């Protein structure tokens, strides 16, 4: 399955993508807000979780690449279990290789992923959260016009990242209207690439 935007393709993972995923997770700058880089074993375990999430839910973190097939990172919505401080919910996240930063790719990919889960999966709400000092991710959330929800801010403690404070934003099903999403299977002009499913997956 895949989704295409003006510049990007979001698609399901294949086993051959493990090396690119591991390189992303090994970059200390990219991983600076998550306790530092992952070794190959931890990266492969995370990769397997992403595969299983899509298999179970039909949505999850997508691989993000250019239309020409250059790997950029990942973006998408994951189901978070009820042992999280704010309980069971769905959360959108993204992580891109350094050379992809500053091009608006995270916003473009996240918008497409949100349109997909609200339209195809019929989710009612998706949360996004980041640390107070992660101004880059906060800027993406603002460009997406997500709503700040300070009542659900939380703090977690873990061996990997220590004490981490999450500031929460939310998107609800009315995101489709605010994002200007076209109707199913419709594009708004001859040059537009609407977020659309590959033909083989239209029944899903």
Sine and cosine of phi, psi and omega as CSV:
sin_phi,cos_phi,sin_psi,cos_psi,sin_omega,cos_omega
0.00,0.00,0.52,-0.86,0.01,-1.00
-0.48,-0.88,0.34,-0.94,0.10,-1.00
-0.77,-0.64,0.69,-0.73,0.05,-1.00
-0.87,-0.48,0.62,-0.78,0.11,-0.99
-0.88,-0.47,-0.19,-0.98,-0.02,-1.00
-0.84,0.54,-0.64,0.77,-0.09,-1.00
-0.86,-0.52,-0.19,0.98,-0.22,-0.98
-0.80,-0.60,0.38,-0.93,0.19,-0.98
-0.84,-0.54,0.77,-0.63,0.13,-0.99
-0.95,-0.31,0.81,-0.59,-0.06,-1.00
-0.61,-0.80,0.25,-0.97,0.07,-1.00
-0.94,0.33,0.40,-0.92,-0.07,-1.00
-0.98,0.20,0.50,-0.87,0.13,-0.99
-0.83,-0.55,0.39,-0.92,-0.07,-1.00
-0.85,0.53,-0.50,0.86,-0.01,-1.00
-0.93,0.37,-0.18,0.98,-0.01,-1.00
-1.00,0.08,-0.06,1.00,-0.08,-1.00
-0.86,0.50,-0.63,0.78,-0.04,-1.00
-0.91,0.42,-0.71,0.71,0.03,-1.00
-0.89,0.45,-0.65,0.76,0.02,-1.00
-0.89,0.45,-0.68,0.74,0.01,-1.00
-0.90,0.43,-0.64,0.77,0.03,-1.00
-0.90,0.44,-0.64,0.77,0.07,-1.00
-0.87,0.50,-0.73,0.68,-0.06,-1.00
-0.96,0.29,-0.27,0.96,0.00,-1.00
-1.00,0.01,-0.13,0.99,-0.04,-1.00
-0.99,0.17,0.89,-0.45,-0.06,-1.00
-0.92,0.40,-0.44,0.90,0.03,-1.00
-0.97,0.26,-0.74,0.67,0.01,-1.00
-0.87,0.50,-0.61,0.80,-0.10,-1.00
-0.99,-0.14,0.22,0.98,-0.10,-1.00
-0.88,0.48,-0.50,0.87,-0.03,-1.00
-1.00,0.01,0.02,1.00,-0.03,-1.00
-0.85,-0.52,0.47,0.88,0.07,-1.00
1.00,0.06,0.16,0.99,0.05,-1.00
0.98,-0.20,0.04,-1.00,-0.12,-0.99
-0.91,0.41,0.37,-0.93,0.09,-1.00
-0.98,-0.19,0.60,-0.80,0.14,-0.99
-0.98,0.21,0.10,-0.99,-0.12,-0.99
-0.89,0.45,-0.61,0.79,0.01,-1.00
-0.89,0.46,-0.71,0.70,0.02,-1.00
-0.92,0.39,-0.59,0.80,0.03,-1.00
-0.90,0.44,-0.69,0.72,0.02,-1.00
-0.90,0.43,-0.58,0.81,0.04,-1.00
-0.91,0.42,-0.66,0.75,0.04,-1.00
-0.91,0.42,-0.67,0.74,0.05,-1.00
-0.84,0.54,-0.71,0.71,0.00,-1.00
-0.90,0.45,-0.60,0.80,0.05,-1.00
-0.90,0.45,-0.61,0.79,0.03,-1.00
-0.92,0.40,-0.66,0.75,0.05,-1.00
-0.88,0.48,-0.70,0.71,-0.04,-1.00
-0.93,0.38,-0.60,0.80,0.01,-1.00
-0.88,0.47,-0.69,0.72,0.01,-1.00
-0.93,0.36,-0.64,0.77,0.01,-1.00
-0.87,0.49,-0.63,0.78,-0.05,-1.00
-0.98,0.19,-0.63,0.78,-0.20,-0.98
-0.92,-0.39,-0.25,0.97,-0.11,-0.99
0.92,0.39,0.34,0.94,0.21,-0.98
-0.42,-0.91,0.27,-0.96,-0.04,-1.00
0.23,-0.97,-0.42,-0.91,0.06,-1.00
-0.99,0.17,0.83,-0.56,0.05,-1.00
-1.00,-0.01,0.52,-0.85,0.29,-0.96
-0.94,0.34,0.70,-0.72,0.05,-1.00
-0.93,-0.37,0.78,-0.62,0.04,-1.00
-0.62,-0.78,0.26,-0.96,0.11,-0.99
-0.94,0.33,0.24,-0.97,0.06,-1.00
-0.85,0.52,-0.47,0.88,0.02,-1.00
-0.99,0.12,-0.03,1.00,0.09,-1.00
0.99,-0.10,0.22,0.98,0.05,-1.00
-0.99,0.17,0.80,-0.60,-0.02,-1.00
-0.91,0.42,0.75,-0.67,0.02,-1.00
-0.87,-0.49,-0.45,0.89,-0.03,-1.00
0.53,-0.85,-0.62,-0.78,0.01,-1.00
-0.58,-0.82,0.32,-0.95,0.04,-1.00
-0.28,-0.96,0.58,-0.82,0.08,-1.00
0.37,-0.93,-0.01,-1.00,-0.11,-0.99
-0.96,-0.26,0.77,-0.64,0.03,-1.00
-0.87,-0.49,0.58,-0.81,0.15,-0.99
-0.98,0.20,0.77,-0.64,-0.03,-1.00
-0.94,-0.35,0.77,-0.64,-0.10,-0.99
-0.94,0.34,0.18,-0.98,-0.14,-0.99
-0.98,0.22,0.01,1.00,0.11,-0.99
-1.00,0.08,0.03,1.00,0.11,-0.99
-0.95,0.32,0.49,-0.87,-0.02,-1.00
-0.81,0.58,-0.48,0.88,0.02,-1.00
-0.96,-0.27,0.27,0.96,0.11,-0.99
0.99,0.16,-0.13,-0.99,-0.01,-1.00
-0.89,0.46,0.76,-0.65,0.03,-1.00
-0.27,-0.96,0.10,-1.00,0.11,-0.99
-0.93,-0.38,0.69,-0.72,-0.12,-0.99
-0.77,-0.64,0.71,-0.71,0.08,-1.00
-0.99,-0.14,0.67,-0.74,0.03,-1.00
-0.59,-0.81,0.25,-0.97,-0.01,-1.00
-0.46,-0.89,0.43,-0.90,0.09,-1.00
-0.39,-0.92,0.81,-0.58,-0.09,-1.00
-0.82,-0.57,0.46,-0.89,0.10,-0.99
-0.88,0.47,0.43,-0.90,-0.13,-0.99
-0.85,0.52,-0.65,0.76,-0.08,-1.00
-0.94,0.34,-0.18,0.98,0.06,-1.00
-1.00,0.00,-0.13,0.99,-0.03,-1.00
-0.93,0.37,0.50,-0.86,0.11,-0.99
0.99,0.15,0.18,0.98,-0.02,-1.00
-0.93,-0.36,0.04,1.00,-0.03,-1.00
0.98,0.18,0.18,0.98,-0.04,-1.00
-0.92,0.39,-0.64,0.77,-0.02,-1.00
-0.88,0.47,-0.69,0.72,0.02,-1.00
-0.89,0.45,-0.70,0.71,-0.03,-1.00
-0.90,0.44,-0.69,0.72,-0.01,-1.00
-0.94,0.35,-0.67,0.74,-0.02,-1.00
-0.91,0.42,-0.63,0.78,0.04,-1.00
-0.87,0.49,-0.70,0.71,-0.01,-1.00
-0.90,0.43,-0.66,0.75,-0.01,-1.00
-0.91,0.42,-0.63,0.77,0.02,-1.00
-0.93,0.38,-0.69,0.73,0.05,-1.00
-0.84,0.54,-0.66,0.75,-0.02,-1.00
-0.88,0.47,-0.75,0.66,-0.08,-1.00
-0.96,0.29,-0.49,0.87,0.05,-1.00
-0.97,0.24,-0.57,0.82,-0.05,-1.00
-1.00,0.07,-0.80,0.60,-0.13,-0.99
-0.99,0.13,-0.71,0.71,-0.09,-1.00
-1.00,0.01,-0.33,0.94,0.02,-1.00
0.92,0.39,0.54,0.84,0.13,-0.99
-0.90,0.44,0.47,-0.88,0.00,-1.00
-0.99,-0.15,-0.43,0.90,-0.05,-1.00
-0.43,-0.90,0.60,-0.80,0.10,-1.00
-0.72,-0.69,0.71,-0.70,0.04,-1.00
-0.98,-0.19,0.39,-0.92,0.15,-0.99
-0.69,-0.73,0.61,-0.79,0.04,-1.00
-0.54,-0.84,0.43,-0.90,-0.01,-1.00
-0.39,-0.92,0.18,-0.98,-0.02,-1.00
-0.97,0.23,0.40,-0.91,0.00,-1.00
-0.84,0.54,-0.49,0.87,-0.04,-1.00
-1.00,-0.06,0.03,1.00,0.01,-1.00
-1.00,-0.01,0.97,0.24,-0.09,-1.00
-0.94,0.35,-0.45,0.89,0.00,-1.00
-0.90,0.43,-0.73,0.69,0.01,-1.00
-0.94,0.35,-0.60,0.80,0.04,-1.00
-0.88,0.48,-0.59,0.80,0.03,-1.00
-0.90,0.43,-0.62,0.79,0.06,-1.00
-0.88,0.47,-0.71,0.70,-0.01,-1.00
-0.87,0.49,-0.62,0.79,0.02,-1.00
-0.94,0.34,-0.64,0.77,0.03,-1.00
-0.91,0.42,-0.50,0.87,0.06,-1.00
-0.98,0.20,-0.11,0.99,-0.03,-1.00
0.88,0.47,0.58,0.81,0.13,-0.99
-0.94,0.33,0.42,-0.91,-0.05,-1.00
-0.99,-0.12,0.77,-0.64,0.06,-1.00
-0.92,0.39,0.72,-0.70,-0.02,-1.00
-0.76,-0.65,0.97,0.23,-0.08,-1.00
-0.89,0.45,-0.37,0.93,-0.01,-1.00
-0.91,0.41,-0.29,0.96,-0.02,-1.00
-0.93,-0.36,0.19,0.98,0.11,-0.99
-0.84,0.55,0.52,-0.86,-0.10,-1.00
-0.54,-0.84,0.24,-0.97,0.08,-1.00
-0.77,-0.64,0.71,-0.70,0.07,-1.00
-0.81,-0.59,0.40,-0.92,0.06,-1.00
-0.81,-0.59,0.74,-0.67,0.03,-1.00
-0.54,-0.84,0.34,-0.94,0.02,-1.00
-0.90,0.43,-0.52,0.85,-0.09,-1.00
-0.98,0.20,-0.73,0.68,-0.10,-0.99
-0.94,-0.34,-0.06,1.00,-0.05,-1.00
0.96,0.29,-0.62,-0.79,0.05,-1.00
-1.00,0.05,0.82,-0.58,-0.08,-1.00
-0.76,-0.65,0.79,-0.62,0.03,-1.00
-0.98,-0.18,0.76,-0.65,0.02,-1.00
-0.95,-0.31,0.83,-0.55,0.14,-0.99
-1.00,-0.06,0.74,-0.67,-0.21,-0.98
-0.95,-0.31,0.69,-0.72,0.19,-0.98
-0.86,-0.51,0.31,-0.95,0.01,-1.00
-0.64,-0.77,0.48,-0.88,0.16,-0.99
-0.81,-0.59,0.63,-0.78,0.05,-1.00
-0.85,-0.53,0.02,-1.00,-0.16,-0.99
-0.88,0.48,-0.33,0.94,0.07,-1.00
-0.95,0.30,-0.03,1.00,0.09,-1.00
-0.84,0.55,-0.55,0.84,-0.01,-1.00
-0.84,0.54,-0.68,0.74,0.00,-1.00
-0.95,0.32,-0.69,0.73,-0.05,-1.00
-0.93,0.37,-0.46,0.89,0.01,-1.00
-0.99,0.11,-0.07,1.00,-0.03,-1.00
0.91,0.42,0.54,0.84,-0.04,-1.00
-0.93,0.37,0.76,-0.65,0.05,-1.00
-0.94,0.34,0.29,-0.96,0.06,-1.00
-0.86,0.50,0.27,-0.96,0.04,-1.00
-0.79,0.61,0.70,-0.71,0.08,-1.00
0.87,0.49,0.39,0.92,0.02,-1.00
-0.83,-0.56,0.68,-0.74,0.10,-1.00
-0.92,-0.39,0.51,-0.86,-0.10,-0.99
-0.99,-0.15,0.85,0.53,0.03,-1.00
0.72,-0.69,0.37,-0.93,-0.11,-0.99
-0.92,0.40,-0.41,0.91,-0.03,-1.00
-0.99,-0.13,-0.07,1.00,-0.12,-0.99
-0.98,0.20,0.60,-0.80,0.17,-0.98
-0.92,-0.39,0.99,-0.15,0.04,-1.00
-0.98,0.22,0.40,-0.92,0.07,-1.00
-0.91,0.42,0.92,-0.40,-0.12,-0.99
-0.66,-0.75,0.43,-0.90,0.00,-1.00
-1.00,0.10,0.54,-0.84,0.14,-0.99
-0.89,0.45,0.54,-0.84,-0.11,-0.99
-0.82,0.57,-0.59,0.81,-0.06,-1.00
-0.93,0.36,-0.27,0.96,-0.07,-1.00
-0.92,-0.39,0.25,0.97,-0.06,-1.00
-0.92,0.40,-0.35,0.94,-0.01,-1.00
-0.99,0.17,-0.18,0.98,-0.10,-0.99
-1.00,0.09,0.00,0.00,0.00,0.00
